[in-house]
Amino acid sequence: MKTFTLLGLVLGISTLGVQAQGPAKGKVSGIVLDGTQKPFEYATMMLLRAKDSTLVKGAVSGAAGKYEFENVAGGRYLVGGSMVGYKKVYSEAFVIDETTNEVQVKTLTMAEETKNLKEVNVVAKKPFIEQEIDRTVVNVENSIVSSGSTALEVLEKAPGVTIDRQNDNIQLKGKGGVIVMIDGKQTYLSAQEVSNLLKNTPSDNIEKIEIITNPSSKYDAAGNVGIINIRMKKNKNFGTNGTAIAGVGYGRYEKATASLSLNHRVGKINAFGNYSFSHNRRFQENDLNRILPDSLGRPKYFDQASRRPNVSKGHNFRGGLDYFINKKSTVGFLVTGFVNDWRQENAYNETIIRDFNRQVILKPFTDVEMRNQLTNVTSNLNYKYDFDGKGRELTADLDYSRFNGNSYNQLNTTYNGPEGFPIQPMEQIRNDMPSTIDIWAFKSDYVHPLKKGAKFEAGVKSSYVNTDNNLIFEDFVDGKWLFNTEQSNQFKYTEKINAAYVNYAGKLAENLTLQVGLRLENTISRGNSVTMNKIVDRNYTNLFPTLFLSRQVNKNNVLNLSYSRRIDRPNYQNLNPFRFYLDPYTYQQGNPYLKPQFTNSFQLTHVYKGAISTTLGYSRTMDVIVDEVPGQIPERNITFVTSDNLATQDNVNLTVSFPVPVTKWWNMQNNINVYYNKFNSPYLGAQYNVDFVAFNLYSSQNFVLGKGFTAEVFGWYNSKGLYGFYRYEPQGSFGLGIQKALLNKKANLKLNINDPLWLNKFSGHAKYQDIDFRVASRWESRIARLTFTYRFGNQNVKAARQRSTSTEAERNRAGSGN
């Protein structure tokens, strides 16, 4: 009820604003021509304050080169025009006042750039890694070495990001709990499902990846580390146009990608859509070495080798329509989704068990058949009302998202003696788990500009999530499959979150800017293990403040200070108590008793000349959720991993980002991240207290070779590190690529090779009380790819609106299916 009361207040404020709006104070119009004195269509026109050239309004010239700005307040202005490939042009200054409320600007002429344009483009080209004040941006769109790869492979190159391939876990600056969004929409998936979704998302569909470490109160409070937002490509021109991309690759196995994007604008309607397909045949090799105590406390040794060739096919689609009702109102409809199919081929796990004298006593061999299918369709209805063209607007989103999944797993184990011959009948087990996730959500945001550039924001959000997982576990006995009542279970989970926020940004002094916000969230959840008759109810309400201060010390130096409190709720699959077996001795299990974790974060950033950025951050997380907590049952020779809450995690991190323009044709971007992690918690009857210092390095080199050729080389390195109970060894690799522009720059051909020396691998170990094991993983990281991109049609279609939907925080916790 409080949610709808606040929404009514927001709408009431908006209505008062409409009633108080006065008549237009002035109108500015004019004509812009090209160098041949013909009308210049689609030029970007800007109304600027004469005092400091700040932007007041923007417009686009029409078919006759005409443009106009309405509702212009009194003041002294000038008009500027720009277009890629043309020199900027400016008018003389003029005044709007009580006596002059309509100004016809003298005709402007835009001349083409000189032949030196190529050099200008080299200087202006965005680096692969770009450090902004509040986020790190990975510019994927023009990257040669990222072409034809997957979103996960690109993310692995981002500074501070670590991909645990063994457990499909994404870490940022040594911390888990990253929220992954696509176009501002959260995916609601488990860590493994997010990883597999990114494996099936072609990088050629991505414009950029934003890493936001301290989001404002406008964002959902979820994400103790921050947000990784993947922005998909959008058309930015007028008319009808599209882009077609095709790519092939090969490592140990074949890969292929293809995509098509179309955009069309006519009158008040803008229609857009894209479709992509990916085919990836891959492999992964895992070696697990364990030491367990036998019945007399002596060591027993398990050496397990897992070989998992797999193939995945992914279909991603996005389509929508924007209808511009009038200059103030826009309504839109958006449908997105994916169909992912992943399965293992000829996979097996081979184990050698030795006694305390290291004599072989058993050689189990397990054939594994695994299939995982997941589909998602998300529909979004949205509305935007622009009150006065000055930034005051009201937006609303209504969403429904549905996930349908099915996981199938069959293990056929032969128990061989020391000589390699079977000593007992084959053991066969299988499980099938259909699952559904339904998400409904509504959100509304109001933005109200204030005097002197200040801004007030407020909004509400309500979401409802319903999940249903049904595990059917069977044993093969006497030639038939029998239902296993002890292992089978049905788990249902519901969750309601109601939230409201306010946010203010403005200047405290000439060189000091403040942004402060407060978000309120109430969560009501119920986890119900139907078969086991176990119910976990939770109801909690929390406040999440944010504070940002920015000081312009002088023209070259800026200091930014920020604080935020955030929450991470367990993802839906981590709450699921089911067991997922790798072999009879190893499994993964969920934990329905997981609690949310809360994080307080502080961050100080110094930016020099808008390019060199240094950030020092500290965070403390209470009840930190660790996804891969090890456990074992020695009397049954079983080792398992589950998710659990540890008491505290302290994290200190230092990030330095600096570009180096070596020459006009060679640019370098470098990033260094150093972090300290400390975990402190009682666990298994003892105190787990451990800390570690680690670092990440990233460097990319971009070269302009002439005659349409460009090249790129990158390299990254992660030192030894610590996460939860695992200490992992260093990782690193490098890649290189070359690109050639074709067909009058409407097309390009890219060739790249990632990890040519096959350096990238994962290894780590966990040792705590009687838990002692090591793990090593290798996968197909050495891949050569060839990608062709062709842009066709009128390259002047206005972009589809970028917007976030109301289900963006919930879908991240659901899963993507492989």
C-alpha positions in Angstrom: 0.0 0.0 0.0 2.9 2.3 0.8 4.2 1.7 -2.7 1.1 2.9 -4.4 0.8 5.9 -2.0 4.3 7.0 -3.1 3.5 6.5 -6.7 0.4 8.7 -6.3 2.6 11.4 -4.7 5.0 11.2 -7.7 2.1 11.5 -10.2 0.7 14.3 -8.1 3.9 16.3 -8.3 4.0 15.7 -12.0 0.4 17.0 -12.4 1.2 20.1 -10.4 4.2 20.7 -12.7 2.0 20.5 -15.8 -0.4 23.0 -14.3 2.4 25.4 -13.3 4.1 25.3 -16.7 4.1 28.8 -18.3 4.0 29.7 -22.0 7.0 29.5 -24.3 9.4 32.4 -23.9 11.1 32.3 -27.2 11.8 30.5 -30.5 15.1 30.1 -32.3 15.2 28.8 -35.9 17.6 28.8 -38.9 19.0 26.9 -41.9 22.2 24.9 -42.2 23.9 24.2 -45.6 26.7 22.0 -46.7 29.8 23.1 -48.6 28.0 23.1 -51.9 25.3 25.4 -50.5 22.7 22.6 -50.5 20.4 22.0 -47.5 22.2 19.9 -44.9 19.8 17.2 -43.7 20.2 15.3 -40.3 22.9 17.6 -38.9 23.1 17.8 -35.1 22.2 21.3 -34.0 22.9 22.6 -30.5 21.5 25.6 -28.6 24.4 26.8 -26.4 24.7 29.4 -23.6 27.0 32.1 -24.9 28.6 32.5 -21.5 30.1 29.0 -21.1 28.9 27.1 -24.2 26.9 24.7 -22.1 24.2 22.7 -24.0 20.6 24.0 -23.5 18.7 22.1 -26.2 19.4 19.8 -29.1 17.8 19.3 -32.5 18.3 17.7 -35.9 18.0 19.6 -39.2 15.2 18.6 -41.5 15.0 17.9 -45.2 15.3 21.6 -46.2 18.2 22.1 -43.7 15.8 23.8 -41.3 16.0 23.5 -37.5 14.3 25.2 -34.6 14.3 25.4 -30.8 11.1 26.2 -29.0 10.3 27.3 -25.5 13.6 29.0 -25.0 14.0 31.0 -21.8 15.5 34.5 -21.7 19.2 34.7 -22.0 22.2 35.1 -24.4 22.8 32.1 -26.7 24.6 30.8 -29.8 23.9 27.9 -32.1 26.4 25.2 -33.1 26.2 22.5 -35.7 28.2 19.2 -36.1 28.3 16.1 -38.1 30.9 13.3 -38.4 33.3 14.2 -41.3 32.5 18.0 -41.2 33.9 20.9 -39.3 31.9 22.2 -36.4 30.3 25.6 -37.1 28.9 28.3 -34.7 26.6 31.3 -35.1 27.1 34.7 -33.7 25.7 35.3 -30.2 22.1 36.6 -29.8 19.7 37.5 -27.0 16.2 36.2 -26.1 14.3 38.7 -23.9 10.8 40.3 -23.5 11.2 42.4 -26.6 12.9 39.7 -28.8 11.2 36.4 -28.4 11.8 35.0 -31.9 15.3 34.8 -33.5 16.2 33.8 -37.1 19.8 32.7 -37.0 22.0 33.6 -40.0 22.5 30.7 -42.4 25.3 28.3 -41.3 27.5 26.4 -43.7 29.3 23.2 -42.7 32.5 22.3 -44.7 33.9 18.9 -45.0 37.0 18.0 -43.0 40.4 18.0 -44.8 42.3 14.9 -45.7 43.8 14.8 -42.2 40.5 13.4 -41.0 42.1 10.0 -40.6 44.5 11.3 -38.0 41.6 13.0 -36.2 39.7 9.7 -36.0 42.7 7.9 -34.6 43.0 10.4 -31.8 39.3 10.3 -31.0 38.9 6.5 -31.2 37.8 5.0 -27.9 40.2 2.6 -26.2 39.2 -0.9 -25.5 39.2 -0.1 -21.7 38.0 3.4 -20.8 38.0 4.7 -17.2 35.1 7.1 -16.4 34.5 8.8 -13.1 31.9 6.4 -11.8 32.6 3.3 -13.9 35.0 1.3 -16.1 33.8 0.9 -19.7 35.0 -1.9 -22.0 34.4 -0.7 -25.6 33.7 -3.9 -27.4 32.1 -2.6 -30.6 35.4 -1.6 -32.4 37.7 -4.1 -30.8 39.4 -6.4 -33.2 40.5 -9.1 -30.8 37.0 -9.4 -29.4 35.3 -10.0 -32.7 33.6 -13.3 -33.2 34.1 -14.3 -29.6 31.5 -14.6 -26.8 30.4 -12.1 -24.1 32.1 -14.2 -21.4 35.5 -14.2 -23.2 35.3 -10.4 -23.6 34.3 -10.0 -19.9 37.4 -12.0 -18.9 39.6 -9.3 -20.4 38.0 -6.5 -18.3 40.2 -5.1 -15.5 39.5 -6.6 -12.1 37.3 -9.3 -13.4 38.1 -13.0 -12.7 36.3 -15.9 -14.3 36.4 -19.1 -12.3 35.9 -21.6 -15.1 35.8 -24.6 -12.7 32.7 -23.2 -10.9 31.4 -20.8 -13.5 31.7 -17.9 -11.1 32.3 -14.2 -11.9 34.4 -12.2 -9.4 35.2 -8.5 -9.4 38.2 -7.2 -7.5 38.3 -10.5 -5.6 34.7 -10.5 -4.6 31.7 -12.6 -5.7 28.1 -11.4 -5.9 28.3 -9.4 -9.1 25.0 -8.4 -10.7 25.0 -8.9 -14.4 22.6 -6.9 -16.5 21.9 -6.8 -20.3 20.7 -3.3 -21.5 20.0 -2.4 -17.9 17.9 -5.5 -17.3 19.0 -8.0 -14.7 19.2 -11.7 -15.8 18.0 -13.3 -12.5 20.1 -16.4 -13.1 22.5 -18.5 -11.1 26.2 -18.0 -11.5 26.5 -21.0 -13.7 23.5 -20.0 -15.8 24.8 -16.5 -16.2 28.1 -17.9 -17.3 26.4 -20.1 -19.9 24.2 -17.3 -21.2 27.3 -15.2 -21.8 28.9 -18.1 -23.6 26.0 -18.1 -26.0 25.9 -14.3 -26.6 28.1 -13.2 -29.6 30.5 -10.4 -28.8 29.7 -8.8 -32.2 26.2 -7.9 -30.8 27.8 -5.9 -27.9 28.5 -2.2 -28.0 30.2 -1.9 -24.6 30.4 -3.4 -21.1 30.0 -1.0 -18.1 31.4 -2.0 -14.7 29.7 0.2 -12.0 31.2 -0.4 -8.6 29.0 2.0 -6.6 25.6 2.5 -8.1 23.2 5.2 -7.0 19.9 4.8 -5.1 18.1 4.6 -8.4 19.4 1.1 -9.0 18.2 -1.9 -7.1 20.1 -2.3 -3.9 21.3 -5.8 -5.0 25.0 -6.3 -5.8 27.6 -5.9 -3.1 30.4 -5.8 -5.6 28.5 -3.6 -8.1 26.9 -4.1 -11.5 28.2 -5.4 -14.8 25.9 -3.9 -17.5 26.3 -5.3 -21.1 25.0 -2.8 -23.6 23.9 -4.3 -26.9 24.4 -2.5 -30.2 21.8 0.1 -31.3 21.3 1.8 -34.6 22.1 5.5 -34.4 20.9 6.9 -37.7 17.8 7.9 -39.7 16.1 5.8 -42.5 16.0 2.1 -42.8 19.2 0.2 -42.2 20.8 -3.0 -40.8 23.9 -4.9 -40.0 24.7 -8.4 -40.9 27.6 -10.3 -39.2 29.0 -13.8 -39.9 31.9 -15.4 -38.2 33.7 -18.7 -37.9 36.3 -20.0 -35.5 38.4 -23.0 -34.6 40.3 -24.2 -31.6 40.1 -27.9 -30.9 36.5 -27.8 -32.3 34.5 -25.6 -34.6 32.6 -22.4 -33.8 30.2 -20.2 -35.7 28.2 -17.1 -35.1 25.7 -15.1 -37.2 23.5 -12.1 -36.5 21.2 -9.7 -38.2 20.0 -6.3 -36.9 17.3 -4.1 -38.5 16.0 -0.6 -37.7 13.3 1.4 -39.4 11.8 4.8 -38.6 8.9 6.3 -40.5 6.7 9.1 -39.1 6.0 8.5 -35.5 7.0 4.8 -35.5 10.4 3.3 -34.9 10.6 -0.4 -35.2 13.8 -2.4 -34.4 14.9 -6.0 -34.0 17.9 -8.3 -34.0 18.5 -12.0 -34.0 21.8 -13.9 -33.4 22.8 -17.6 -33.4 25.9 -19.2 -32.0 27.2 -22.7 -32.3 30.1 -23.7 -30.0 31.7 -27.1 -29.6 34.1 -27.0 -26.7 35.9 -29.1 -24.1 36.8 -28.8 -20.5 39.2 -30.9 -18.5 39.1 -31.0 -14.7 41.4 -32.8 -12.3 40.5 -33.1 -8.7 42.9 -34.6 -6.1 41.4 -35.2 -2.6 42.7 -36.6 0.7 40.1 -38.0 3.1 40.5 -39.7 6.5 39.6 -43.4 6.6 37.9 -45.1 9.5 41.1 -45.0 11.5 42.0 -41.4 10.7 44.6 -42.4 8.1 44.7 -40.6 4.7 42.9 -42.0 1.7 43.8 -40.6 -1.7 41.3 -39.8 -4.5 42.6 -38.8 -7.9 39.7 -37.8 -10.2 39.9 -36.9 -13.9 36.9 -35.4 -15.6 36.7 -34.9 -19.4 33.7 -33.0 -20.6 33.4 -32.3 -24.3 30.2 -30.2 -24.9 28.3 -28.4 -27.5 26.0 -25.5 -27.1 23.6 -23.7 -29.4 22.1 -20.4 -28.6 19.4 -18.2 -30.2 19.0 -14.6 -28.9 16.3 -12.3 -30.1 15.2 -8.7 -29.4 12.4 -6.8 -31.1 10.3 -3.8 -30.3 8.4 -0.7 -31.3 8.4 2.9 -30.2 5.4 5.1 -31.0 5.9 8.8 -30.6 2.4 10.0 -29.7 3.5 13.6 -29.7 6.5 15.7 -28.7 6.0 14.8 -25.0 4.7 11.2 -24.9 6.3 8.0 -26.2 5.0 4.5 -25.6 6.9 1.4 -26.5 6.8 -2.4 -26.5 9.8 -4.6 -26.2 10.3 -8.4 -26.4 13.6 -10.1 -25.7 14.5 -13.7 -25.1 16.8 -16.6 -25.8 16.8 -20.4 -26.4 19.8 -22.2 -25.1 20.7 -25.9 -25.5 23.8 -27.3 -23.9 24.8 -31.0 -23.7 27.9 -33.0 -23.0 29.2 -35.5 -25.5 31.2 -38.6 -24.5 31.9 -37.2 -21.0 33.4 -39.3 -18.3 34.9 -39.2 -14.8 37.7 -41.6 -14.0 38.8 -42.1 -10.3 41.7 -43.9 -8.7 41.4 -44.5 -5.0 44.5 -45.3 -2.9 44.9 -46.3 0.7 47.2 -44.8 3.2 50.1 -46.7 1.6 49.1 -45.3 -1.7 48.2 -48.7 -3.0 45.3 -48.8 -5.5 42.2 -50.3 -4.0 39.5 -49.2 -6.5 39.1 -47.6 -10.0 35.6 -46.4 -10.5 34.7 -45.2 -14.0 31.6 -43.0 -14.7 30.0 -42.3 -18.1 28.1 -39.0 -17.9 25.2 -37.8 -20.0 24.1 -34.2 -19.3 21.6 -32.0 -21.0 20.5 -28.5 -20.1 17.9 -26.5 -21.9 16.6 -23.1 -21.0 14.3 -20.6 -22.7 13.3 -17.1 -21.7 10.8 -14.6 -23.1 10.6 -11.2 -21.5 7.9 -8.6 -22.5 8.1 -5.0 -21.5 5.5 -2.2 -21.9 6.9 1.2 -21.3 5.8 4.8 -21.3 7.7 8.1 -21.2 6.3 11.6 -20.7 8.6 14.6 -21.3 7.1 17.6 -19.6 9.0 20.5 -21.1 12.0 19.3 -23.0 14.3 20.3 -20.2 14.8 17.0 -18.5 11.7 16.7 -16.4 10.2 13.4 -17.3 8.1 10.5 -15.9 8.7 6.9 -17.1 6.9 3.7 -16.3 7.6 0.0 -17.1 5.5 -3.1 -16.8 7.2 -6.4 -17.3 6.6 -10.1 -17.4 9.4 -12.7 -17.7 9.2 -16.4 -17.9 12.0 -19.0 -17.8 11.4 -22.7 -18.7 14.2 -25.1 -18.1 15.0 -28.7 -18.0 18.1 -30.4 -16.7 18.9 -34.1 -17.3 21.8 -36.0 -15.8 22.6 -39.7 -16.0 25.6 -41.4 -14.4 26.6 -45.0 -15.2 29.4 -46.1 -12.9 31.5 -49.2 -13.2 33.6 -50.2 -10.1 36.8 -51.7 -11.2 39.4 -53.4 -9.0 43.1 -52.6 -8.9 43.7 -54.7 -12.1 41.0 -52.7 -14.0 38.3 -55.4 -14.1 34.7 -54.9 -12.8 34.2 -56.2 -9.2 30.5 -55.4 -8.9 27.5 -54.6 -11.1 27.2 -51.3 -12.8 25.5 -48.6 -10.8 23.1 -46.4 -12.8 21.3 -43.3 -11.5 19.6 -40.4 -13.3 17.7 -37.3 -12.5 15.4 -35.0 -14.5 14.5 -31.5 -13.2 11.9 -29.4 -15.1 11.8 -25.9 -13.7 9.8 -22.6 -14.2 10.4 -19.1 -13.1 7.8 -16.4 -13.4 8.6 -12.8 -12.7 6.2 -9.8 -12.7 7.4 -6.3 -12.0 6.4 -2.7 -12.2 8.5 0.4 -11.8 8.1 4.2 -12.3 10.7 6.9 -12.1 10.3 10.7 -12.0 13.1 13.2 -12.8 12.7 16.9 -11.9 15.5 19.4 -12.8 16.0 22.2 -10.3 17.8 25.5 -10.4 21.5 25.8 -11.2 21.7 22.3 -12.7 20.4 20.4 -9.7 18.1 17.4 -10.1 15.6 15.5 -8.0 14.7 11.9 -8.7 12.1 9.6 -7.1 10.6 6.2 -8.0 8.9 3.0 -6.9 9.2 -0.6 -7.8 7.3 -3.8 -7.0 8.3 -7.3 -8.1 6.9 -10.8 -7.6 8.8 -14.0 -8.3 7.5 -17.6 -8.3 9.8 -20.5 -9.0 9.0 -24.2 -9.2 11.7 -26.9 -9.4 10.8 -30.6 -9.4 13.7 -33.1 -9.1 12.8 -36.6 -10.2 15.6 -39.0 -9.1 15.7 -42.6 -10.2 17.9 -45.7 -9.7 18.3 -48.6 -12.2 17.5 -51.8 -10.3 16.8 -55.3 -11.8 16.4 -54.0 -15.3 14.0 -51.1 -14.6 14.1 -47.5 -13.4 12.7 -47.0 -9.9 11.7 -43.7 -8.3 14.1 -42.7 -5.4 11.9 -41.1 -2.7 14.9 -40.0 -0.6 16.7 -38.1 -3.3 13.6 -36.7 -5.2 12.1 -33.4 -4.1 10.0 -30.5 -5.2 11.1 -27.0 -4.2 8.9 -23.9 -4.6 10.0 -20.4 -3.9 8.1 -17.1 -3.9 9.5 -13.6 -3.3 7.9 -10.1 -3.1 10.0 -7.0 -3.1 8.5 -3.5 -2.8 10.9 -0.5 -3.1 10.9 3.3 -3.2 13.8 5.7 -3.6 14.6 9.4 -3.6 17.8 10.9 -5.1 19.1 14.5 -5.2 22.1 15.9 -7.2 23.3 19.4 -7.2 26.1 21.8 -6.4 27.1 22.7 -2.8 29.6 25.2 -4.0 31.2 26.4 -7.3 33.5 23.3 -7.6 31.7 20.9 -5.3 28.9 18.6 -6.4 26.7 16.4 -4.2 24.5 13.4 -5.0 22.6 11.8 -2.1 20.0 9.1 -2.2 18.0 6.8 0.0 16.3 3.5 -1.0 13.8 1.5 1.0 13.2 -2.2 0.2 10.9 -4.7 1.9 11.3 -8.4 1.1 8.9 -11.2 1.8 10.0 -14.7 0.8 9.0 -18.3 1.3 11.1 -21.4 0.4 9.1 -24.6 0.5 10.7 -28.1 0.1 7.5 -29.8 -0.6 8.6 -33.4 -0.3 10.8 -32.8 2.7 8.1 -30.6 4.3 10.6 -27.8 5.2 9.5 -24.2 5.0 11.7 -21.1 5.4 9.9 -17.8 5.7 11.6 -14.4 5.7 10.3 -10.8 6.0 12.7 -7.9 6.3 12.8 -4.2 5.6 16.1 -2.2 5.0 17.3 1.2 4.2 20.1 1.7 1.6 21.7 5.2 1.6 24.1 6.4 -1.1 26.4 9.5 -1.1 28.6 10.9 -3.8 30.8 14.0 -3.6 32.8 15.4 -6.5 35.2 18.3 -6.2 36.9 20.0 -9.2 40.2 20.9 -7.5 41.5 22.7 -10.6 41.2 22.3 -14.4 43.3 19.1 -14.3 42.3 17.4 -11.1 38.9 16.0 -9.9 38.3 14.1 -6.6 35.2 11.9 -6.1 34.1 10.3 -2.8 31.3 7.8 -2.6 29.5 5.6 0.0 26.7 3.0 -0.5 25.0 0.2 1.5 23.8 -2.7 -0.6 22.2 -6.1 -0.3 22.6 -9.5 -2.1 19.9 -12.0 -1.9 20.7 -15.6 -2.7 20.0 -16.6 -6.3 17.1 -19.0 -6.7 19.2 -22.1 -7.6 21.4 -21.6 -4.6 18.3 -21.8 -2.4 17.3 -25.1 -4.1 18.3 -28.0 -1.8 18.8 -30.5 -4.6 22.0 -32.4 -5.2 23.7 -32.4 -8.6 26.2 -35.2 -9.0 29.5 -35.1 -10.9 30.1 -38.8 -10.0 29.1 -41.0 -7.0 31.7 -39.3 -4.8 31.2 -35.6 -5.7 28.2 -33.4 -5.8 26.9 -29.8 -5.5 24.0 -29.0 -3.2 21.9 -25.9 -2.5 21.1 -24.3 0.8 17.5 -23.2 1.5 18.7 -21.5 4.8 20.9 -18.9 3.1 20.5 -15.4 4.4 21.0 -12.2 2.4 24.4 -10.4 2.7 24.8 -6.7 3.4 27.8 -4.5 2.3 29.0 -1.1 3.2 31.3 0.4 0.5 33.5 3.5 0.4 35.4 4.7 -2.6 37.8 7.6 -3.3 38.7 8.4 -6.9 41.2 10.9 -8.4 41.0 11.8 -12.1 43.8 13.7 -13.8 43.1 15.5 -17.1 40.0 13.3 -17.6 42.3 10.4 -18.5 44.4 9.0 -15.6 42.2 7.6 -12.9 43.1 6.2 -9.4 40.5 4.6 -7.1 40.9 3.5 -3.6 38.0 1.5 -2.2 37.1 -0.4 1.0 34.1 -2.6 1.8 32.8 -4.8 4.6 30.3 -7.5 3.9 28.3 -9.1 6.7 26.9 -12.7 6.3 28.9 -13.0 3.0 27.5 -15.6 0.7 30.2 -17.9 -0.6 29.0 -20.2 -3.4 31.6 -22.9 -3.3 32.0 -23.9 0.4 33.5 -27.4 0.6 32.3 -30.2 2.9 32.8 -33.9 3.0 31.4 -37.2 4.4 34.5 -39.3 5.0 32.7 -42.5 5.9 31.1 -42.4 2.4 34.2 -41.0 0.6 32.1 -38.0 -0.5 33.2 -34.5 -1.1 30.6 -31.8 -1.9 30.3 -28.1 -2.3 27.4 -25.9 -1.2 26.6 -22.2 -0.6 26.8 -20.8 2.9 27.1 -17.5 4.9 30.4 -16.6 6.5 30.5 -13.9 9.1 32.5 -11.1 7.4 34.6 -10.2 4.4 36.8 -7.2 4.3 38.0 -5.9 0.9 40.5 -3.1 0.2 41.3 -2.4 -3.5 43.4 0.1 -5.5 42.8 0.6 -9.2 44.9 2.7 -11.6 43.9 3.3 -15.2 46.1 5.3 -17.6 46.3 5.7 -21.4 49.7 6.2 -23.2 49.6 7.8 -26.6 52.9 6.4 -27.9 52.7 7.9 -31.4 49.9 9.1 -33.7 49.5 5.6 -34.9 50.0 3.7 -31.7 47.9 4.1 -28.5 48.2 2.1 -25.3 45.7 1.6 -22.4 46.8 0.1 -19.1 45.0 -0.9 -16.0 46.3 -2.1 -12.6 44.1 -3.4 -9.8 45.5 -4.5 -6.4 43.2 -5.8 -3.7 43.3 -7.3 -0.2 40.7 -9.9 0.9 40.1 -11.0 4.5 37.5 -13.6 5.6 36.7 -14.1 9.3 34.0 -16.6 10.4 33.3 -19.6 12.7 32.9 -22.7 10.5 32.7 -26.4 11.3 33.5 -25.8 15.0 36.6 -23.7 14.4 37.4 -20.1 13.5 38.2 -19.5 9.8 40.5 -16.5 9.6 42.5 -15.9 6.4 43.6 -13.0 4.3 45.5 -12.5 1.0 46.8 -9.7 -1.3 46.4 -10.1 -5.1 46.5 -8.0 -8.3 45.3 -7.9 -11.9 47.1 -6.3 -14.9 45.7 -5.4 -18.3 47.3 -3.7 -21.3 46.0 -3.2 -24.8 47.9 -1.7 -27.9 46.0 -0.2 -30.8 47.8 0.4 -34.2 46.7 2.3 -37.3 48.6 0.6 -40.2 47.3 2.6 -43.2 45.3 1.6 -46.3 42.4 0.6 -44.2 44.3 -1.7 -41.9 44.2 -1.5 -38.1 45.6 -3.9 -35.5 45.3 -4.7 -31.8 47.3 -6.6 -29.2 46.2 -7.2 -25.6 47.4 -9.1 -22.6 46.1 -9.7 -19.0 47.4 -11.4 -15.9 45.8 -12.3 -12.5 48.1 -13.1 -9.7 47.5 -15.7 -7.0 44.3 -14.9 -5.1 41.8 -16.0 -2.5 38.1 -16.3 -2.5 36.2 -18.0 0.3 38.0 -21.3 1.1 39.9 -21.4 -2.2 43.4 -20.1 -3.0 43.9 -20.0 -6.7 47.0 -19.8 -8.8 47.9 -17.1 -11.4 46.1 -16.9 -14.7 46.8 -14.9 -17.8 46.9 -14.8 -21.6 47.3 -12.5 -24.6 45.7 -12.1 -28.0 46.1 -10.2 -31.3 44.0 -9.2 -34.3 44.0 -7.3 -37.5 41.1 -5.6 -39.3 40.6 -4.3 -42.9 37.9 -1.8 -43.9 36.1 -2.8 -47.1 33.4 -1.6 -49.5 33.9 2.1 -48.8 33.9 1.5 -45.1 30.5 -0.2 -45.1 32.1 -3.5 -44.3 35.1 -4.9 -42.4 36.9 -8.2 -42.1 38.5 -9.1 -38.8 41.0 -11.9 -38.0 42.0 -12.6 -34.4 43.7 -15.2 -32.3 43.1 -15.5 -28.6 45.5 -17.2 -26.2 47.8 -18.6 -29.0 50.2 -20.2 -26.6 47.3 -21.8 -24.5 48.4 -20.1 -21.3 45.0 -19.6 -19.7 44.1 -22.2 -17.1 42.7 -22.4 -13.6 44.1 -24.2 -10.6 43.5 -23.8 -6.8 43.3 -25.6 -3.6 41.3 -25.7 -0.3 42.7 -26.9 3.0 40.7 -26.5 6.2 40.5 -28.9 9.1 40.2 -32.4 7.5 39.2 -30.9 4.1 42.2 -31.1 1.7 41.8 -31.0 -2.1 43.2 -29.5 -5.2 41.5 -28.7 -8.5 42.9 -27.9 -12.0 40.9 -26.9 -15.1 41.7 -26.4 -18.8 39.3 -25.4 -21.6 39.4 -24.3 -25.2 40.8 -20.8 -24.8 43.1 -21.0 -27.9 40.9 -20.0 -30.8 41.3 -18.3 -34.2 38.3 -16.4 -35.5 37.4 -14.7 -38.8 34.4 -12.3 -38.8 32.8 -10.3 -41.6 30.5 -7.3 -40.8 28.4 -5.5 -43.4 26.3 -2.4 -42.8 23.5 -1.8 -45.4 20.6 0.6 -46.0 20.2 4.2 -45.0 22.7 4.9 -42.3 20.6 7.7 -40.8 18.0 6.0 -38.7 17.5 7.3 -35.2 18.4 4.8 -32.5 15.9 2.8 -30.6 15.6 4.2 -27.1 17.8 2.5 -24.5 15.9 1.8 -21.4 16.0 -0.5 -18.4 12.9 -2.6 -17.6 11.4 -3.3 -14.2 12.6 -6.9 -14.0 16.3 -6.1 -14.2 17.2 -7.1 -10.7 15.2 -10.4 -10.5 16.2 -12.1 -13.7 19.9 -12.1 -12.7 19.1 -14.6 -10.0 17.2 -17.1 -12.2 19.7 -18.8 -14.5 20.5 -19.1 -18.2 20.6 -22.7 -18.7 23.8 -24.4 -19.6 
